[in-house]
């Protein structure tokens, strides 16, 4: 499958994300001839174990992430970051967990916005919003390169595209920039050929960065 990079918006020190930034980013995609194709949405849920006997606490992961990706509507991805485990399950696993009452959902975040076609690239720009809330928590961007599924073979093309993109965006003098932090996929047992599990791991990494950014802002205040 085509490979993608998932990037997050890193605000400059002393600034926060707002809807004006996402408007400017989407205008920038259109200014470099990105063709709007429709909406997209991914969801991340934090799960915590419901432990009835404290003696069993050590037998359960302390928490994990569940990720629903638009390109795999019948699958659900589970990530335990501490142990570097990623699993692909049938989407019905969510219902099974609810019935078993082994884990409960603490919080869900939606990543949603518009998708654009740009030559051999597909770009998705989206807001990060808690479910049932309009409280903007961050901005993400997916850059997907359609012809290649080898991460190493596509690296140079991706880096060149990102240079062009960052130059176009820098003209708008926005208070921050998009950051790409590539996880160590080998730690999760993932190879060079790109899969949806790679996407899930990238979203987990982005999630950790967004939380760190929010905590840094709160610490300053």
PASEBA-1860 file (N, C-alpha, C; in nm, 3 decimals):
! residues 221
1> XXXXXXXX> 0.084/-0.120/0.000/0.000/0.000/0.000/0.087/0.125/0.000 ~ 0.033/0.239/-0.045/0.113/0.362/-0.049/0.159/0.401/0.091 ~ 0.279/0.461/0.097/0.326/0.498/0.231/0.286/0.641/0.265 ~ 0.283/0.671/0.393/0.248/0.808/0.434/0.328/0.851/0.556 ~ 0.343/0.979/0.567/0.398/1.041/0.688/0.283/1.114/0.758 ~ 0.278/1.101/0.889/0.179/1.174/0.968/0.254/1.281/1.047 ~ 0.219/1.407/1.025/0.288/1.519/1.090/0.192/1.592/1.184 ~ 0.249/1.658/1.284/0.165/1.739/1.373/0.216/1.882/1.374
9> XXXXXXXX> 0.125/1.974/1.405/0.159/2.116/1.411/0.225/2.145/1.546 ~ 0.347/2.199/1.539/0.420/2.236/1.662/0.413/2.388/1.675 ~ 0.331/2.438/1.769/0.322/2.584/1.783/0.453/2.644/1.837 ~ 0.480/2.767/1.798/0.595/2.837/1.857/0.571/2.857/2.006 ~ 0.680/2.872/2.082/0.668/2.892/2.227/0.577/3.011/2.255 ~ 0.486/2.991/2.348/0.396/3.100/2.388/0.274/3.115/2.300 ~ 0.260/3.027/2.198/0.141/3.035/2.112/0.062/2.903/2.122 ~ -0.062/2.906/2.078/-0.145/2.785/2.077/-0.206/2.767/1.938
17> XXXXXXXX> -0.265/2.651/1.915/-0.329/2.628/1.785/-0.466/2.697/1.782 ~ -0.506/2.739/1.664/-0.640/2.797/1.649/-0.690/2.769/1.508 ~ -0.819/2.793/1.486/-0.880/2.756/1.357/-0.827/2.842/1.242 ~ -0.775/2.961/1.274/-0.718/3.046/1.168/-0.597/2.976/1.103 ~ -0.517/2.907/1.187/-0.399/2.837/1.133/-0.442/2.729/1.034 ~ -0.544/2.652/1.072/-0.588/2.544/0.982/-0.646/2.600/0.853 ~ -0.713/2.715/0.861/-0.763/2.781/0.739/-0.648/2.820/0.647 ~ -0.543/2.875/0.706/-0.425/2.917/0.627/-0.356/2.795/0.565
25> XXXXXXXX> -0.349/2.685/0.641/-0.283/2.564/0.590/-0.361/2.507/0.472 ~ -0.495/2.501/0.484/-0.574/2.446/0.372/-0.567/2.538/0.249 ~ -0.562/2.670/0.273/-0.546/2.764/0.160/-0.411/2.742/0.092 ~ -0.310/2.710/0.173/-0.175/2.688/0.119/-0.174/2.562/0.031 ~ -0.244/2.456/0.074/-0.253/2.333/-0.007/-0.317/2.367/-0.142 ~ -0.423/2.448/-0.138/-0.493/2.484/-0.262/-0.406/2.574/-0.350 ~ -0.321/2.655/-0.286/-0.235/2.747/-0.364/-0.127/2.672/-0.442 ~ -0.092/2.549/-0.397/0.006/2.470/-0.474/-0.066/2.363/-0.557
33> XXXXXXXX> -0.191/2.397/-0.593/-0.274/2.316/-0.684/-0.326/2.186/-0.626 ~ -0.345/2.182/-0.495/-0.411/2.066/-0.434/-0.559/2.069/-0.467 ~ -0.612/1.955/-0.515/-0.754/1.946/-0.554/-0.832/1.880/-0.440 ~ -0.930/1.953/-0.385/-1.008/1.901/-0.272/-1.092/1.782/-0.318 ~ -1.084/1.671/-0.242/-1.154/1.548/-0.282/-1.265/1.507/-0.185 ~ -1.273/1.568/-0.072/-1.376/1.527/0.024/-1.321/1.524/0.166 ~ -1.403/1.472/0.257/-1.365/1.473/0.399/-1.301/1.340/0.439 ~ -1.228/1.342/0.551/-1.172/1.218/0.607/-1.177/1.229/0.760
41> XXXXXXXX> -1.170/1.114/0.826/-1.176/1.115/0.973/-1.111/0.989/1.029 ~ -1.022/1.008/1.126/-0.964/0.897/1.203/-0.997/0.923/1.350 ~ -1.000/0.817/1.430/-1.033/0.833/1.572/-0.935/0.754/1.659 ~ -0.888/0.819/1.765/-0.803/0.751/1.864/-0.877/0.749/1.997 ~ -0.878/0.632/2.061/-0.941/0.618/2.192/-0.840/0.566/2.293 ~ -0.837/0.629/2.410/-0.754/0.580/2.520/-0.836/0.481/2.603 ~ -0.780/0.364/2.627/-0.848/0.264/2.710/-0.772/0.241/2.839 ~ -0.848/0.220/2.946/-0.791/0.185/3.077/-0.853/0.054/3.124
49> XXXXXXXX> -0.774/-0.033/3.193/-0.831/-0.160/3.240/-0.931/-0.137/3.354 ~ -1.037/-0.217/3.355/-1.133/-0.213/3.466/-1.099/-0.332/3.556 ~ -1.013/-0.307/3.653/-0.962/-0.416/3.737/-1.046/-0.428/3.864 ~ -1.108/-0.544/3.877/-1.192/-0.567/3.996/-1.109/-0.613/4.116 ~ -0.998/-0.684/4.088/-0.911/-0.730/4.197/-0.774/-0.666/4.179 ~ -0.732/-0.586/4.275/-0.606/-0.511/4.263/-0.486/-0.604/4.245 ~ -0.496/-0.726/4.297/-0.385/-0.821/4.286/-0.355/-0.857/4.140 ~ -0.456/-0.838/4.053/-0.438/-0.872/3.912/-0.385/-0.754/3.830
57> XXXXXXXX> -0.365/-0.639/3.893/-0.329/-0.516/3.820/-0.208/-0.535/3.731 ~ -0.109/-0.613/3.780/0.014/-0.632/3.703/-0.005/-0.716/3.579 ~ -0.119/-0.788/3.568/-0.142/-0.876/3.453/-0.197/-0.802/3.332 ~ -0.240/-0.678/3.351/-0.302/-0.601/3.242/-0.211/-0.486/3.200 ~ -0.209/-0.454/3.069/-0.141/-0.329/3.030/-0.209/-0.212/3.101 ~ -0.128/-0.115/3.145/-0.183/-0.003/3.221/-0.283/0.076/3.139 ~ -0.251/0.095/3.013/-0.347/0.156/2.920/-0.300/0.128/2.778 ~ -0.388/0.146/2.684/-0.347/0.131/2.544/-0.436/0.219/2.457
65> XXXXXXXX> -0.396/0.232/2.331/-0.469/0.314/2.235/-0.543/0.225/2.136 ~ -0.663/0.265/2.101/-0.736/0.201/1.991/-0.750/0.303/1.879 ~ -0.721/0.261/1.756/-0.721/0.356/1.643/-0.807/0.305/1.528 ~ -0.901/0.389/1.483/-0.985/0.359/1.366/-0.937/0.446/1.251 ~ -0.898/0.382/1.141/-0.846/0.455/1.024/-0.947/0.449/0.909 ~ -0.964/0.560/0.836/-1.066/0.563/0.731/-1.038/0.466/0.617 ~ -0.907/0.439/0.590/-0.876/0.350/0.476/-0.899/0.202/0.509 ~ -0.922/0.171/0.639/-0.948/0.032/0.680/-1.072/0.028/0.770
73> XXXXXXXX> -1.190/0.051/0.713/-1.311/0.064/0.797/-1.349/-0.063/0.873 ~ -1.302/-0.181/0.827/-1.336/-0.307/0.894/-1.230/-0.352/0.994 ~ -1.128/-0.268/1.015/-1.019/-0.305/1.106/-1.011/-0.205/1.223 ~ -0.947/-0.251/1.329/-0.923/-0.164/1.445/-0.782/-0.194/1.494 ~ -0.707/-0.090/1.526/-0.566/-0.107/1.561/-0.545/-0.077/1.709 ~ -0.478/-0.170/1.776/-0.451/-0.156/1.920/-0.301/-0.138/1.940 ~ -0.265/-0.037/2.020/-0.124/-0.009/2.043/-0.096/0.002/2.193 ~ 0.002/-0.079/2.237/0.053/-0.067/2.375/0.192/-0.007/2.360
81> XXXXXXXX> 0.204/0.123/2.385/0.329/0.194/2.353/0.445/0.150/2.441 ~ 0.419/0.125/2.569/0.529/0.088/2.660/0.599/-0.039/2.615 ~ 0.520/-0.137/2.569/0.579/-0.264/2.524/0.605/-0.266/2.374 ~ 0.577/-0.155/2.305/0.597/-0.146/2.160/0.523/-0.260/2.087 ~ 0.393/-0.269/2.114/0.311/-0.372/2.050/0.203/-0.303/1.967 ~ 0.186/-0.349/1.842/0.075/-0.302/1.759/0.002/-0.425/1.706 ~ -0.130/-0.424/1.715/-0.212/-0.536/1.669/-0.320/-0.486/1.575 ~ -0.346/-0.566/1.471/-0.458/-0.536/1.381/-0.571/-0.633/1.415
89> XXXXXXXX> -0.688/-0.581/1.446/-0.802/-0.665/1.484/-0.922/-0.631/1.395 ~ -1.024/-0.717/1.401/-1.150/-0.687/1.336/-1.217/-0.572/1.411 ~ -1.289/-0.487/1.340/-1.350/-0.370/1.406/-1.448/-0.410/1.517 ~ -1.497/-0.535/1.513/-1.592/-0.581/1.617/-1.526/-0.594/1.754 ~ -1.392/-0.585/1.760/-1.321/-0.595/1.889/-1.370/-0.487/1.987 ~ -1.412/-0.371/1.934/-1.460/-0.263/2.020/-1.586/-0.306/2.098 ~ -1.675/-0.378/2.026/-1.798/-0.426/2.089/-1.767/-0.536/2.191 ~ -1.671/-0.622/2.156/-1.633/-0.732/2.246/-1.577/-0.675/2.376
97> XXXXXXXX> -1.489/-0.574/2.366/-1.430/-0.513/2.486/-1.537/-0.451/2.574 ~ -1.636/-0.389/2.508/-1.745/-0.326/2.583/-1.826/-0.431/2.660 ~ -1.854/-0.545/2.592/-1.934/-0.650/2.655/-1.857/-0.717/2.769 ~ -1.728/-0.739/2.748/-1.646/-0.805/2.851/-1.619/-0.714/2.969 ~ -1.630/-0.584/2.946/-1.600/-0.483/3.048/-1.460/-0.501/3.106 ~ -1.366/-0.539/3.018/-1.228/-0.554/3.064/-1.152/-0.421/3.057 ~ -1.187/-0.340/2.957/-1.126/-0.207/2.942/-1.237/-0.106/2.916 ~ -1.216/0.014/2.965/-1.316/0.117/2.934/-1.249/0.236/2.866
105> XXXXXXXX> -1.326/0.299/2.780/-1.275/0.414/2.706/-1.267/0.535/2.800 ~ -1.149/0.596/2.807/-1.133/0.716/2.891/-1.165/0.843/2.813 ~ -1.107/0.850/2.694/-1.129/0.970/2.611/-1.106/0.933/2.465 ~ -1.183/0.995/2.376/-1.163/0.974/2.232/-1.134/1.107/2.165 ~ -1.044/1.103/2.068/-1.009/1.221/1.989/-1.034/1.192/1.843 ~ -1.098/1.286/1.775/-1.120/1.274/1.630/-1.018/1.358/1.556 ~ -0.966/1.302/1.448/-0.878/1.373/1.355/-0.960/1.387/1.228 ~ -1.003/1.509/1.195/-1.093/1.520/1.081/-1.069/1.648/1.002
113> XXXXXXXX> -1.088/1.635/0.871/-1.068/1.752/0.785/-1.089/1.715/0.640 ~ -1.009/1.777/0.550/-1.026/1.756/0.407/-0.907/1.684/0.345 ~ -0.938/1.614/0.238/-0.836/1.539/0.163/-0.813/1.607/0.029 ~ -0.687/1.612/-0.013/-0.650/1.679/-0.139/-0.561/1.588/-0.223 ~ -0.581/1.598/-0.355/-0.493/1.527/-0.449/-0.396/1.628/-0.507 ~ -0.269/1.587/-0.512/-0.163/1.677/-0.563/-0.064/1.592/-0.641 ~ -0.093/1.567/-0.770/-0.007/1.478/-0.850/-0.008/1.337/-0.790 ~ 0.112/1.287/-0.760/0.125/1.153/-0.701/0.106/1.153/-0.550
121> XXXXXXXX> 0.072/1.268/-0.494/0.057/1.279/-0.348/-0.089/1.299/-0.310 ~ -0.122/1.248/-0.193/-0.250/1.277/-0.133/-0.222/1.344/0.002 ~ -0.284/1.458/0.026/-0.265/1.531/0.152/-0.397/1.532/0.229 ~ -0.387/1.510/0.358/-0.505/1.524/0.444/-0.467/1.619/0.557 ~ -0.546/1.723/0.572/-0.523/1.822/0.678/-0.642/1.817/0.771 ~ -0.616/1.806/0.900/-0.730/1.792/0.991/-0.710/1.852/1.128 ~ -0.822/1.882/1.191/-0.823/1.929/1.330/-0.821/1.806/1.422 ~ -0.766/1.825/1.542/-0.776/1.723/1.647/-0.876/1.775/1.750
129> XXXXXXXX> -0.987/1.703/1.763/-1.096/1.748/1.852/-1.141/1.633/1.942 ~ -1.163/1.659/2.072/-1.224/1.556/2.155/-1.365/1.527/2.102 ~ -1.410/1.401/2.114/-1.546/1.365/2.071/-1.648/1.452/2.145 ~ -1.751/1.495/2.074/-1.858/1.580/2.130/-1.805/1.715/2.180 ~ -1.701/1.767/2.115/-1.647/1.897/2.157/-1.586/1.968/2.036 ~ -1.588/2.101/2.042/-1.522/2.179/1.936/-1.394/2.243/1.988 ~ -1.343/2.190/2.098/-1.224/2.244/2.163/-1.098/2.193/2.089 ~ -1.041/2.277/2.003/-0.929/2.238/1.917/-0.806/2.200/1.999
137> XXXXXXXX> -0.757/2.077/1.979/-0.641/2.029/2.054/-0.513/2.023/1.972 ~ -0.527/2.033/1.841/-0.407/2.024/1.758/-0.445/2.019/1.611 ~ -0.341/2.012/1.526/-0.360/2.001/1.381/-0.268/1.891/1.331 ~ -0.320/1.806/1.243/-0.236/1.702/1.184/-0.241/1.711/1.032 ~ -0.138/1.653/0.970/-0.134/1.645/0.825/-0.079/1.509/0.785 ~ -0.148/1.441/0.697/-0.098/1.317/0.638/-0.046/1.349/0.498 ~ 0.075/1.302/0.468/0.129/1.314/0.332/0.147/1.171/0.281 ~ 0.072/1.136/0.178/0.076/1.000/0.125/0.133/1.003/-0.016
145> XXXXXXXX> 0.232/0.916/-0.041/0.293/0.906/-0.174/0.243/0.778/-0.240 ~ 0.164/0.793/-0.345/0.087/0.680/-0.398/0.169/0.574/-0.474 ~ 0.278/0.608/-0.547/0.342/0.505/-0.630/0.428/0.402/-0.553 ~ 0.473/0.433/-0.432/0.574/0.348/-0.367/0.529/0.306/-0.228 ~ 0.562/0.180/-0.191/0.528/0.133/-0.056/0.652/0.103/0.028 ~ 0.772/0.120/-0.029/0.897/0.102/0.047/0.935/0.235/0.110 ~ 0.949/0.235/0.241/0.978/0.362/0.310/1.115/0.417/0.270 ~ 1.213/0.329/0.256/1.348/0.376/0.223/1.352/0.433/0.081
153> XXXXXXXX> 1.286/0.363/-0.014/1.288/0.410/-0.154/1.216/0.543/-0.169 ~ 1.115/0.565/-0.086/1.035/0.688/-0.100/1.090/0.804/-0.018 ~ 1.188/0.776/0.068/1.233/0.879/0.163/1.276/1.008/0.095 ~ 1.359/0.998/-0.012/1.410/1.117/-0.077/1.297/1.199/-0.139 ~ 1.202/1.129/-0.203/1.088/1.197/-0.266/1.005/1.270/-0.159 ~ 0.984/1.202/-0.045/0.906/1.262/0.064/0.977/1.385/0.120 ~ 1.108/1.373/0.138/1.183/1.487/0.192/1.181/1.605/0.096 ~ 1.194/1.576/-0.034/1.189/1.684/-0.136/1.052/1.752/-0.134
161> XXXXXXXX> 0.946/1.671/-0.126/0.811/1.728/-0.123/0.793/1.816/0.001 ~ 0.843/1.767/0.116/0.828/1.843/0.240/0.903/1.976/0.233 ~ 1.018/1.978/0.164/1.092/2.105/0.146/1.007/2.205/0.069 ~ 0.944/2.158/-0.040/0.858/2.245/-0.121/0.740/2.295/-0.036 ~ 0.681/2.203/0.040/0.565/2.237/0.123/0.602/2.339/0.231 ~ 0.713/2.315/0.300/0.754/2.406/0.409/0.785/2.545/0.354 ~ 0.844/2.550/0.234/0.874/2.681/0.172/0.744/2.755/0.141 ~ 0.647/2.682/0.085/0.518/2.745/0.051/0.449/2.796/0.178
169> XXXXXXXX> 0.455/2.715/0.284/0.386/2.750/0.409/0.456/2.865/0.481 ~ 0.590/2.871/0.469/0.667/2.974/0.542/0.631/3.115/0.494 ~ 0.580/3.127/0.371/0.542/3.259/0.318/0.425/3.318/0.396 ~ 0.354/3.234/0.469/0.237/3.282/0.544/0.271/3.324/0.686 ~ 0.397/3.308/0.725/0.446/3.353/0.857/0.356/3.307/0.973 ~ 0.325/3.179/0.974/0.240/3.126/1.080/0.323/3.097/1.206 ~ 0.259/3.100/1.325/0.335/3.084/1.451/0.361/2.937/1.486 ~ 0.436/2.868/1.399/0.467/2.729/1.424/0.503/2.658/1.295
177> XXXXXXXX> 0.515/2.526/1.300/0.550/2.449/1.180/0.505/2.304/1.198 ~ 0.498/2.231/1.086/0.465/2.088/1.092/0.591/2.008/1.121 ~ 0.578/1.913/1.211/0.692/1.828/1.249/0.663/1.684/1.212 ~ 0.766/1.618/1.157/0.755/1.473/1.130/0.852/1.401/1.223 ~ 0.797/1.320/1.311/0.882/1.242/1.402/0.860/1.095/1.369 ~ 0.955/1.036/1.297/0.937/0.898/1.253/0.963/0.802/1.369 ~ 0.867/0.718/1.402/0.889/0.620/1.509/0.992/0.516/1.463 ~ 1.045/0.441/1.558/1.132/0.328/1.524/1.040/0.209/1.498
185> XXXXXXXX> 1.002/0.192/1.370/0.904/0.089/1.335/0.954/-0.051/1.369 ~ 1.087/-0.071/1.360/1.144/-0.204/1.388/1.113/-0.248/1.531 ~ 1.105/-0.150/1.624/1.072/-0.184/1.764/0.933/-0.248/1.774 ~ 0.846/-0.215/1.680/0.710/-0.272/1.678/0.703/-0.397/1.589 ~ 0.818/-0.441/1.539/0.821/-0.559/1.452/0.773/-0.532/1.311 ~ 0.777/-0.403/1.269/0.729/-0.366/1.134/0.847/-0.349/1.038 ~ 0.829/-0.397/0.915/0.937/-0.394/0.815/0.929/-0.269/0.729 ~ 1.009/-0.268/0.620/1.019/-0.150/0.533/0.894/-0.130/0.447
193> XXXXXXXX> 0.826/-0.241/0.411/0.705/-0.230/0.328/0.591/-0.173/0.412 ~ 0.532/-0.065/0.364/0.436/0.011/0.444/0.303/-0.062/0.459 ~ 0.246/-0.056/0.580/0.114/-0.115/0.608/0.033/-0.015/0.692 ~ -0.095/-0.047/0.713/-0.178/0.039/0.798/-0.130/0.037/0.943 ~ -0.060/-0.069/0.983/-0.004/-0.071/1.119/0.101/0.039/1.137 ~ 0.175/0.068/1.030/0.270/0.180/1.034/0.196/0.312/1.060 ~ 0.080/0.327/0.994/0.001/0.450/1.013/-0.045/0.460/1.158 ~ -0.095/0.348/1.214/-0.143/0.347/1.352/-0.032/0.386/1.450
201> XXXXXXXX> 0.088/0.333/1.427/0.203/0.366/1.515/0.237/0.515/1.504 ~ 0.228/0.570/1.381/0.256/0.713/1.365/0.153/0.798/1.440 ~ 0.026/0.757/1.435/-0.076/0.833/1.508/-0.052/0.827/1.659 ~ -0.007/0.713/1.708/0.024/0.702/1.852/0.138/0.797/1.889 ~ 0.237/0.809/1.801/0.351/0.900/1.825/0.304/1.046/1.823 ~ 0.220/1.080/1.725/0.165/1.215/1.715/0.084/1.248/1.841 ~ 0.008/1.150/1.886/-0.075/1.169/2.007/0.012/1.205/2.127 ~ 0.123/1.133/2.142/0.215/1.159/2.255/0.271/1.301/2.244
209> XXXXXXXX> 0.302/1.345/2.122/0.356/1.480/2.102/0.251/1.587/2.134 ~ 0.127/1.563/2.092/0.019/1.660/2.120/-0.003/1.675/2.270 ~ 0.001/1.562/2.341/-0.016/1.565/2.487/0.098/1.643/2.552 ~ 0.221/1.617/2.505/0.339/1.688/2.560/0.327/1.838/2.536 ~ 0.278/1.878/2.418/0.263/2.021/2.385/0.160/2.086/2.477 ~ 0.045/2.018/2.496/-0.060/2.072/2.585/-0.007/2.086/2.727 ~ 0.068/1.982/2.773/0.121/1.985/2.911/0.224/2.098/2.927 ~ 0.304/2.123/2.822/0.403/2.231/2.829/0.335/2.367/2.842
217> XXXXX> 0.226/2.385/2.765/0.150/2.512/2.770/0.089/2.529/2.912 ~ 0.031/2.420/2.965/-0.029/2.428/3.097/0.075/2.458/3.205 ~ 0.195/2.402/3.189/0.303/2.427/3.287/0.345/2.572/3.286 ~ 0.346/2.633/3.163/0.384/2.775/3.153/0.280/2.864/3.218 ~ 0.152/2.821/3.209/0.044/2.902/3.265/0.027/2.877/3.414
END
